[in-house]
Amino acid sequence: MTEQTTWSQRFESALHPAIAQFNASIGFDIELIEYDLTGSVAHAKMLAHTGIISAPEAEQLVNGLEQIRSEYRQGKFNPGIDAEDVHFAVERRLTELVGDVGKKLHTARSRNDQVGTDTRLYLRDQIRQIRTQLRQMQGVLLTLAESHVETLIPGYTHLQRAQPLSLAHHLLAYWEMVQRDWQRLGEIYQRVNISPLGCGALAGTTFPIDRHYSASLLDFGDVYRNSLDGVSDRDFAIEFLTAASLIMVHLSRLSEEIILWASQEFGFVTLKDNCSTGSSIMPQKKNPDVPELVRGKTGRVFGHLQAMLVLMKGLPLAYNKDLQEDKEALFDSVKTVKGCLEAMTILLREGLEFCPPRLASAVAEDFSNATDVADYLASKGVPFREAYNLVGKVVRTCLGAGKLLKDLTVLEWKEIHPAFEEDIYDAIAPNQVVSARNSYGGTGFEQVRRALAEAQERMVSL
């Protein structure tokens, strides 16, 4: 073996080529290189700060690390399989650049706490970016909602017509989901933002390091208080994948609705050419590719969460090679969530258009105002349950006669119950049905405008 190996001279022969390939992570953990360099710069400065190495040596290390960063950004640093992982690739190149002083970088550090640091720096950065994307999507939802406060849309339960809604109210429901996603990631960020650097392989180190100093250089909010926990903890990654899965749940639910709305059977939205494709043999078709892909990609993120849970459930303390498998799950989930958020935001902002005439027609051709008839009778002193049963019979009669509630004459209403007057028609008009639901958080136009104003404030103040 040559001197430049990842492990000690205890071994007499090199790895079998196939095992070396199987063992290596450089093919995917190169994603961490910028974070590995940043963490190594902080470690070098800490070593000098505590007198473990000299200030000139630290300066050499930092300059060498920054040169590697520059080489990587220019496409000149492309380590191969022989490097095994990103950490050794950097250390080997550093030694080539600065000589034997490069071998001092790994003093008081293990790859175990090093990879934990890199992963947290990476995920911390990605959470900030995803939270920005969530805010952008919320902004688009608000803009759409502001344009459709008095646009009506059928509301559904069990995918059956239930009660009419303000379209803005419907859109704001998704705004609230995204708000929880934004908040949840903010909470998880606090637990990601804890430094394991200095935990060593599992037991700390004999060197007089200053873990709080290196943590402050890296803007970590705290340090792990137990070295075993520090190198083996992946709760933060599982929490992120859980949050990512919920983001995808929300995007997938919205996708499903858009797919339904864009069908001829619903006709609630029209998809624009910039966000849809056609069929290879059916020239009339316009396919909702964006929401279908988002719906499909949701399973990938769910799968990564399940894989991580299974990965961790049987691991004894402390570090185990199994943990190498956490990175691809994280990297792919981050990429998938960011890509889906970007695509969905574009679709909402410029890729679809609601069809108010079709929506107005939809809310006028069903019995979703039946509850309001019962409420009308209740307001006249009829016990609600009695009114509810009475209206159920009326709906059954109307269905048999091919009528809607609005088609009944005043005489027919009075035959049902003498409490009915001419004002029943106003009470069951779709706009009035929506407007009357003025309880806090309801779909009434006044409440929706209030919700819009509150949403704007929450985006600024939180």
N, C-alpha and C positions, 0 to 999 in steps of 0.2 A: 504493500500500500504506500501511496505517496503521503507526504506530510499534510497536504491539503485535503483532508477528509472531514466529514461531519463529526465522526466519533473518534475514539482514542486508538492507540496502537495495540489495544488488547486483541484486535482481530488480525488474523494471519492472512486472510485472503479477501478478495473483493466480493461484492454481492454478485450473484448470478444475474446476467443482463435482464432476464425477464422479471426477476424479483426487484431489481433496481427500478425498472419501469413501473412495476406495481406499487412500489413503496413511495415513489416520487410524487410530490404535489406541485412542483414548479409550473406544471401546465395550467393550473388554475389559481394558485395562491400568488402568482405574479400580480394579480389584481391588488394585492396589499402593498406593493412596493413603495408607493409614496408614503404610506402610513408607517411602514417598516423604517424607512429613512428618517421620518420625523421622530419616531420613537427612539431611534438610535442616536440622533443628534441630542435629544434630551438626556439620554443615558450617559453619553460622553461628557456632557456638561456637568452632570451630577458627579461623575467620577472625579472630575477636576475640582468641583466645589468641595468635596469631602477629602481631597488630598490623596485619593487612591491612585490617580495618575496626575502628571503635571499639567499646568495650563497650556504650555506649548504642545504637548501631546494631544490634549483635547482639541486644540485648534486645528492640528493636522487631521484628526479624525473627522471633525465637522466639515472642514474644507473638502476632504475626500468624499464624504457622504453627499455633499451638495454637488460635487462633480458627477457622481453616479446619477443623481437626480436629473442633472442636465443631460447626461448621455441617454438616459432612458426616455426623456421627453423628446429627444431628437431622433429616437429610434436606433441609437447606436449600442444600446445595452440590451442584449437579448439572450439571457442565460438558457442553456439547454438542460437536458435530462440529467446530465452529470452533476448539476448543482443541487439536485434533490429538492430543495425548497428555496423560497425567496430569501429567507434569512441567511442561509449559507452562501447563496449567490452574491448577496450584497457584501458579506464579510470577505469572501474570496476576492471580489473585485477591489474592495477597499485595500486589502493587503497588497494587491498588485500596484495600486496607486501610491500608497504611502509607506510601504515596506512593513517591517516587523511591528511597528506601532499599531498597525491595523489589527494585529492579533490581540491587542489589549482591550478592544471594544467589548468583547464578550465577558470581561471581568465582572463578577457579581451579577451575572444574568444567565438565565437558561432559555432555551427555545420555548419552554413551556410558558413562562411569564411574558416572553417576547411576543409569541403569537396571540396570547390573550390581549396584550396591549394593542397590537396591530388591529385585531378584529374589532375591538371597542372603538378605536379611532375611526376605522372605516364605517362602522354602523352608526356612530354618532353623526358623522358627516352625512350619511344617507338619510337618516331620520330628519335632519334639518331640511334636506332637499325635498323629501316627500311631504313634509308639513307645508312647505311653500307651494307645492303642487296642489295640495288639498285646499289651501286658501284660494288658489287661482280657480279651482273648480267651484268653490263656494261663490266666488264673485260672479261667475257665469250663471250659476243657478239663480242668484239674486237678480241679475239683470233680466233673465227670462221671466222670473216671477213678477217683477215690477211691470212687465208688459202684459201680464195676463191675470191681473187681480180679478177682473170681472168676466174673464173667459171661463165658461163652465165645462166640466168634464165629468162623465159618470164615475162615481166611486163604487168600488167593488168589495165584497167580502165573498170568499169561496169562488171567486171569479164570476159571481153573479151580480147583476146590477143591484146596488144597495141604496145609496143616496147621492145626489149630485154634489159636487165640490167646486170650489174655486180652483182653477188650474194652478194658480200661484200657491195655494195651500198644499196641493199635491207636490209641487216642486220643492217647497220649503221642508217637506218631510225628509227629502233626500239631503237638504242642507243640514238638517239636524243630525242625520246619520254621519255625514262628513265631519261635522263639528265634534262628534264623539270620537271619531277616528283621530282628528287633530289633537284633541285633549289626551287621548289614550297614548299616543306616541310621545307627547310631552312628558307624561308620567313615566313612561318606559325609559325615556332619555336620561332621567335622573339615575336610574339603575345601570344603564349602559356607561354612564360617565363616572366610573369608579376605576381607579388604576390598580392593576395587578403587578405592575412593574416593580421588581425587587422581591417578589415572592420566591424567585429562584425556581428550581425544579419542583419543589414541594415544601421545603422546610426553611426558606429564607437563605441567608448567606452569612458567612463569618466576617465579611468586609463591613466597614463602618459606613454603610450607604445612608442616604437621606431620601427615603421614598416620597416624603411630602414635597421635597424640592423638585424632584423629577415630575411628580404629578402636577405641580403648579406650572412648570414649563409647558406641559401638554394640556393645560386648562382643564384637567380633571377636577371634579368637585370633591372627591374623597379618595381614599385608598382602601383596599381590602384589609381587613383587620386580622385575617387568618390566612396564612400562606397556602395551606391545603385547599381551602375554599377558593382562593384567588386563582390558582392555576386550573382548577377543575370545574369551576362554575360556568354553566352555559344557560342558566335561567334567563339571562338577558336576551339571548338569542331566541329562546323559545317564546318569550314574551313578545319579541318583535314579530316572530312568525305568526303568533296568535293575532296580533294587531293587523298584520299584513293580510291574514286570512279574512278578518272582519272587513277590511277595506274592500277586498275582492267580493265578499258577500254583498256588500252594498252596491258595488259597481255591477255585479251580475244581476241583482234584482232590478236595477234601473235598466240594464240591457234587455232583460226579458220583457219589460213593459214597452220599451221602444220597439222591439221586434214585433210585439202584438199590435201596437199602435200603427206601425207602418204597413201592416197587412191590409189587403182590400176589405177584409171583413170588418176591421175597425176603421181604418182611414183617418185616424186622428192626427197623424203627422205625415209629411212628405219628406223623403230623404233626398238631399241634394247630391249632385253628381260628384262633388269633391270628396264625399265620404261613403260612397257605395260603388258596387261593381255590377256587372251584368252577367248573364249566362252565356256559356259557349255555344249553346244551340237554341236557346229560347230568347229571341231578340226583344221581347216585350218586358223582360224582367229587370228589376232593380233590387239587388240583394243588400240586406243590412249587415255587411261584413264586420264592421267595427263592433257593434254590440254582440254579434255571434262569437267573434274571437275573444272578446272580454269574458263572455260567459264560459267559453271553453278553457281559457287560460286559468280560470279560478281554480280548477282542479289541481293544477301544478302546484300552486301555493299551498293548498290544503295538504297535498302529498308531502311537501317538504316539512310542514309542521308535524305531520304524523311520523315521518322518518326521524326527525330530531327527537321527538318524545321516545320513540323506540330505541334510538341510539343511546340516550342517557339513562334509561330506566334501570340498567343492570351494571353500570360502571362503578367499580370500587374506587375509592380515593387513591391516588390523586389523578395525574394525567395518564391517559391511555391513548394509544394511536388511533383508536376509533374516532377520537375527536377531530381528526383530520377531515372527517366526512361532514363536519358542520359548515364548511366554507361554501361548497358548491350549492348547498341548500340556501344559504343566506344570499349568495351572489345572484342566483337565478330568481329568488323571490324578490329581491330589490329591483332587478331588471324588469321583471314581469309587472310588478306594481307600478313602477314609474312609467313604463310604456303604456299600460292600460289607463292610468290617470291622464296622461298626455292625450291619448287618442279619444277618450271620452270627453275631455274638456273641449277639444277641437270639434267633436261631433255636436255637442250641445251649443257651442258658440256659433258655429257657421255651417253645420252639416245637416240640420233638419229644420223644418218649419211646421208649426202647429196649424191646424185647419179649423179655425173658429166656427165657420158655418156647419161643418160636419159634426163638431162637438156639440153645438147648440141643438142640432137635430137629434143627436143621440140622447141628450138628457130630456128631450120632450116626448120621446116615444116609448116610455116604459112606466113602471109603477114605483119608481124610486121616491115618489112623493107620498107614498102610502102612510109612512110614519107621521107625516105632517097632518094628514087627515085625522089620525088618532090624537095627535097633539091639539088639533083644533077642537075636537070634542072635549078633550080633557080641560081645555081652557074655558069651556062652557059649563063645567061642573060634572061632566060624565066621568066616572072612575076610569083611569087609564086602561086597566086590563079589560074592562067591558068595551071601551072604545076600540082597543086593539083587536079583539075578537070580531067586533062588528065590521071593521074595515077589512079584515081578512075575508069575510063573507062577500063583501062588496067587490074585492079584487077577483074572487073566484067567479062571481056573476059577470063582471066585465070581460073576463077572459072568455067566458062562454059566449058572450054576445059580440066579441071582437071590438070592444070599446076600451078607451083609456078613461081614467078618472075625470080628466078634463072634459070628456065628451058627455058626461051625465048632465041632464037638465036640473034646474033648481027643484022642480017637482020630484024628480027621481031622488035627489039628495034628501028632500024632506020625507019621502016615503021610508028612507033608510033610518032617519032620526030627525025629529022636529027641531033640533038645535041648529041644523044647517041653515045658513042664510046665503045671500048673494056673495058675501065676502069670502066664501070657500074657494072661489076661483083665484082670488088674489093670494090666498094662503098656500095654494098648491102650485102656483106659477114657479118655474125653476129658479128664477132670480130671487124670488122671495124665500123659497125653500132654503137657498144657500145663505142669503142675507140674515135670515132669522136665527141662524145658529151662531149667536153672538157671544157664547160663553168663552172665557179665556182659553186660548189654544184652539178654538173652533175655526170652522171654515167661513164664518161670516165675513163679509168684505171689510168691515171695520176692524175686526180682529186680525185679518190677514195684513192689512196695512200697518197695524201695530206690530205684528210679528216681523214684517220687513224692516221697520225702523229699528227694532230691537236686534235683529240679526246684523244690521250694519254696525251698530254700536258694539256688539259682541266681537265682531271681527277686528275692531280697532282696539278695544280695551283689554282683551285676553291675550 
